[in-house]
Amino acid sequence: MPFHRFYCSPNLYTKEEKQAIAQAITKFYSRLPPFLVLVNFIDVDKDNFYVGGEPNDKYLRINVQHSANPVQTRAWVEAYEKALEPFTKGKGIGWELQMTNEDPLFWNANGMHVPPFLSEDYMKWKELNRPVEWGTAVELEEAGSKKDE
């Protein structure tokens, strides 16, 4: 959470630009442990990327999948666009962004259910920048039922 996929031509971004994009996105999600922010660049050759029925190597498709803390406002989406502006509008390319929100019930990290957002266990993950064991099954169940109250 979140998982960012950048579908683009192989030469649209340099290695340095890709790292700068990944860092800008990670910074944008400052309330998350950095290890939870995933960014993939998927190379799509010009003869496999069509926009309006024509090959295009100056177009970017961004797909963001959130597994927790769903995005619920246009303002948040606009702020994300602004954070990426140097790599989209500033690069003079066409682009499209799609964000989806997934059910966090079906999300694990290293085989563990992720602690409740901003809980003590969650903050431990953020501090260590990695998942660590937390709670027992009973504690997890109780945390879930308290959240429903």
Contacts in CASP RR format, 6 or more apart in sequence:
PFRMAT RR
TARGET T0000
AUTHOR 0000-0000-0000
METHOD contacts of the structure
MODEL  1
MPFHRFYCSPNLYTKEEKQAIAQAITKFYSRLPPFLVLVNFIDVDKDNFY
VGGEPNDKYLRINVQHSANPVQTRAWVEAYEKALEPFTKGKGIGWELQMT
NEDPLFWNANGMHVPPFLSEDYMKWKELNRPVEWGTAVELEEAGSKKDE
1 32 0 8 1.000
1 36 0 8 1.000
1 66 0 8 1.000
1 67 0 8 1.000
1 68 0 8 1.000
1 69 0 8 1.000
1 104 0 8 1.000
1 107 0 8 1.000
1 114 0 8 1.000
2 29 0 8 1.000
2 32 0 8 1.000
2 36 0 8 1.000
2 37 0 8 1.000
2 38 0 8 1.000
2 64 0 8 1.000
2 65 0 8 1.000
2 66 0 8 1.000
2 67 0 8 1.000
3 38 0 8 1.000
3 40 0 8 1.000
3 64 0 8 1.000
3 65 0 8 1.000
3 67 0 8 1.000
4 25 0 8 1.000
4 37 0 8 1.000
4 38 0 8 1.000
4 39 0 8 1.000
4 40 0 8 1.000
4 62 0 8 1.000
4 63 0 8 1.000
4 64 0 8 1.000
5 40 0 8 1.000
5 42 0 8 1.000
5 62 0 8 1.000
5 63 0 8 1.000
5 64 0 8 1.000
5 65 0 8 1.000
6 13 0 8 1.000
6 21 0 8 1.000
6 39 0 8 1.000
6 40 0 8 1.000
6 41 0 8 1.000
6 42 0 8 1.000
6 60 0 8 1.000
6 61 0 8 1.000
6 62 0 8 1.000
7 42 0 8 1.000
7 44 0 8 1.000
7 49 0 8 1.000
7 60 0 8 1.000
7 61 0 8 1.000
7 62 0 8 1.000
7 63 0 8 1.000
8 41 0 8 1.000
8 42 0 8 1.000
8 43 0 8 1.000
8 44 0 8 1.000
8 49 0 8 1.000
8 59 0 8 1.000
8 60 0 8 1.000
8 61 0 8 1.000
9 43 0 8 1.000
9 44 0 8 1.000
9 45 0 8 1.000
9 46 0 8 1.000
9 49 0 8 1.000
9 57 0 8 1.000
9 58 0 8 1.000
9 59 0 8 1.000
10 43 0 8 1.000
10 44 0 8 1.000
10 45 0 8 1.000
11 57 0 8 1.000
12 57 0 8 1.000
12 58 0 8 1.000
12 60 0 8 1.000
12 91 0 8 1.000
12 93 0 8 1.000
13 21 0 8 1.000
13 41 0 8 1.000
13 87 0 8 1.000
17 87 0 8 1.000
18 41 0 8 1.000
20 87 0 8 1.000
21 39 0 8 1.000
21 84 0 8 1.000
21 87 0 8 1.000
22 39 0 8 1.000
24 83 0 8 1.000
24 84 0 8 1.000
24 87 0 8 1.000
25 37 0 8 1.000
25 39 0 8 1.000
25 83 0 8 1.000
25 84 0 8 1.000
26 34 0 8 1.000
26 37 0 8 1.000
26 39 0 8 1.000
27 83 0 8 1.000
28 79 0 8 1.000
28 80 0 8 1.000
28 83 0 8 1.000
29 36 0 8 1.000
29 37 0 8 1.000
31 69 0 8 1.000
31 118 0 8 1.000
32 126 0 8 1.000
33 122 0 8 1.000
33 125 0 8 1.000
33 126 0 8 1.000
33 128 0 8 1.000
33 129 0 8 1.000
33 130 0 8 1.000
34 129 0 8 1.000
35 129 0 8 1.000
35 130 0 8 1.000
35 131 0 8 1.000
36 109 0 8 1.000
36 114 0 8 1.000
36 125 0 8 1.000
46 55 0 8 1.000
46 56 0 8 1.000
46 57 0 8 1.000
47 55 0 8 1.000
49 55 0 8 1.000
49 56 0 8 1.000
49 57 0 8 1.000
49 59 0 8 1.000
50 56 0 8 1.000
51 59 0 8 1.000
58 92 0 8 1.000
58 93 0 8 1.000
58 94 0 8 1.000
59 93 0 8 1.000
59 94 0 8 1.000
59 95 0 8 1.000
59 96 0 8 1.000
60 88 0 8 1.000
60 93 0 8 1.000
60 94 0 8 1.000
60 95 0 8 1.000
60 96 0 8 1.000
61 95 0 8 1.000
61 96 0 8 1.000
61 98 0 8 1.000
62 84 0 8 1.000
62 95 0 8 1.000
62 96 0 8 1.000
62 97 0 8 1.000
62 98 0 8 1.000
63 98 0 8 1.000
63 100 0 8 1.000
64 80 0 8 1.000
64 97 0 8 1.000
64 98 0 8 1.000
64 99 0 8 1.000
64 100 0 8 1.000
65 99 0 8 1.000
65 100 0 8 1.000
65 102 0 8 1.000
66 99 0 8 1.000
66 100 0 8 1.000
66 101 0 8 1.000
66 102 0 8 1.000
67 102 0 8 1.000
67 104 0 8 1.000
67 106 0 8 1.000
67 107 0 8 1.000
67 114 0 8 1.000
68 104 0 8 1.000
68 107 0 8 1.000
68 114 0 8 1.000
68 117 0 8 1.000
69 104 0 8 1.000
69 117 0 8 1.000
70 101 0 8 1.000
71 77 0 8 1.000
71 99 0 8 1.000
71 101 0 8 1.000
77 97 0 8 1.000
77 99 0 8 1.000
80 97 0 8 1.000
80 99 0 8 1.000
81 88 0 8 1.000
81 97 0 8 1.000
88 94 0 8 1.000
88 95 0 8 1.000
104 114 0 8 1.000
107 113 0 8 1.000
107 114 0 8 1.000
108 114 0 8 1.000
109 131 0 8 1.000
110 131 0 8 1.000
112 131 0 8 1.000
112 133 0 8 1.000
112 134 0 8 1.000
113 140 0 8 1.000
114 122 0 8 1.000
114 125 0 8 1.000
114 131 0 8 1.000
115 121 0 8 1.000
115 122 0 8 1.000
115 124 0 8 1.000
115 125 0 8 1.000
115 134 0 8 1.000
116 122 0 8 1.000
116 143 0 8 1.000
116 144 0 8 1.000
116 147 0 8 1.000
119 143 0 8 1.000
121 134 0 8 1.000
121 135 0 8 1.000
124 132 0 8 1.000
124 134 0 8 1.000
125 131 0 8 1.000
125 132 0 8 1.000
125 134 0 8 1.000
END
